[in-house]
Amino acid sequence: MTRHQILTFLLICTLAGCQPKTAEPINIGIIWKAQSVSENGIKVFQAGAQGNTRPGYEKFRLNLSEIDQVTFVDLDGRKLTGSWALSPDNQRLILTALTPPPSESSGNIEFYVVKISPGNELQLKRTNESRKTGNTVNDYTLVPE
């Protein structure tokens, strides 16, 4: 091999090593319920606690047990159905085609995945404000039902 061919080969190997890594798929396909919820950084719900500011979160369910199908029940008890997916980097949980569509949402809700312990705990943060809670950005700690 010539010096030029060796340098070209090394350059190709180096560039191939710089390709972004695909995140390993994570399994969150179970039914989740609220353990604690904060709205704009203020804790409004803790499971089992007396005097919760928002006791309606006791009804909160995020059913991801069916592949690509979601049933979402927010603090008002309203049941929404649609599709779910994780972003390719596992950084966002995306609910789409929700019916009936939540107000001002086009039928979509997204959450940042803050922390995940599959089958144990899932921490989510809404990517935008929730109209149901007075335009707050909500943080959820969920546990298996």
C-alpha positions, 0 to 999 in steps of 0.5 A: 500500500502506498502512503496515500492509500494508508492515510485514506484508509486511516481517515475512513476508519476514523470517520466510521468510528465517529458515527453517532451511536443508536440508543438501546431500546428501553422497555417501558411497556407497562401500566404506570401510575403517579407516585408524585407530581410537581407543577412548576416545581411545586409538589401537588401530589404524593401517593398516599399523602393526606391533603394533596393540592391535586388529589385527582392525580390518584386517577393518573394512568399511562398505559403503555402495555400494548405496543404502540397503543396508549391509554392516558388518564390525566388528573381529571379522569378523562381517558384518551387513546392513541399511539406512543413511541420513544424518540430514537435517542430514548429522550422523549416519550411521544403520545400521538393521535390522542382521541379525544384530543387534549385542548390546544394539543393537536392530539399530541403530548410529549414528555422528556424522559428524565430517568428510567428504571424499567419496571420500577420508576419512570420520571417524566417532564412535560415538554410544554405547558398543561392547559388542565393545570393552569399552564404549568410544566409538570414533572411526574414520578411514575411507578408500576400499577 
